Amino acid sequence: EVQLVQSGAEVKQSGESLKISCKGSGYSFTSYWIGWVRQMPGRGLEWMGVIYPGDSDTRYSPSFQGQVTISADKSISTAYLQWSSLRASDTAMYYCARPGIHMITSGRYYFDSWGQGTPVIVSS
Amino acid sequence: QSALTQPPSASGSPGQSVTISCTGASSDVGGYNYVSWYQHHPGKAPKLMIYDVSKRPSGVPDRFSGSRSGNTASLTVSGLLAEDEADYYCSSYAGSNSLFVFGTGTKVTVL
């Protein structure tokens, strides 16, 4: 069974750094891209970026380029989303999600597995 | 890349059908066969319901169907059940620079 298990809720102050995680299991972690999706309170889903753990190729949404860093450690099948300096506007639920296998080469542009979400609260 | 446009809400009685639209542009919805739909119950992980415009993943009831005409995709839920009450989001491939774009979301209420 494919599972994406995310790290727990975070409460931080503005200006602090943060790294949240998403551990994949039940599939070949290095064969699938993995992405991050933001949902701000009362708002819709927003795609942030994806990474291919096999070679660390990373693609960002233009809206999030330079605002966050996506990384992965294939030795422990874990992807990360990182901020160097949080803002109150980063308060949101963050989901990791796995696109279809060989997303780019085979045109599988959908997310077939999702993590449970990590709530991040940033106070000013 | 702007979010795809969905109606904020839709509703229907049990057993009826409801159709949700998702309007984009030729650079996303209309340009590629990569539209997907997700069901999101608050507090839970989103669930893939439709991919590649009209394909259903294994385990998704055939009450859910997808289609597209021009730059507008649609999700139809037939034979509404109470458990179908949720938020629904469309998504589309948006080219090599943006990859994905989501819709604004539609809250479906089963009356």
Boltz contact constraints between the chains, C-beta under 6 A:
constraints:
  - contact:
      token1: [A, 44]
      token2: [B, 104]
      max_distance: 6.0
  - contact:
      token1: [A, 44]
      token2: [B, 105]
      max_distance: 6.0
  - contact:
      token1: [A, 45]
      token2: [B, 89]
      max_distance: 6.0
  - contact:
      token1: [A, 45]
      token2: [B, 102]
      max_distance: 6.0
  - contact:
      token1: [A, 47]
      token2: [B, 100]
      max_distance: 6.0
  - contact:
      token1: [A, 59]
      token2: [B, 99]
      max_distance: 6.0
  - contact:
      token1: [A, 109]
      token2: [B, 34]
      max_distance: 6.0
  - contact:
      token1: [A, 109]
      token2: [B, 93]
      max_distance: 6.0
  - contact:
      token1: [A, 110]
      token2: [B, 36]
      max_distance: 6.0
  - contact:
      token1: [A, 110]
      token2: [B, 48]
      max_distance: 6.0
  - contact:
      token1: [A, 110]
      token2: [B, 51]
      max_distance: 6.0
  - contact:
      token1: [A, 112]
      token2: [B, 48]
      max_distance: 6.0
  - contact:
      token1: [A, 114]
      token2: [B, 45]
      max_distance: 6.0
  - contact:
      token1: [A, 114]
      token2: [B, 46]
      max_distance: 6.0
  - contact:
      token1: [A, 116]
      token2: [B, 45]
      max_distance: 6.0
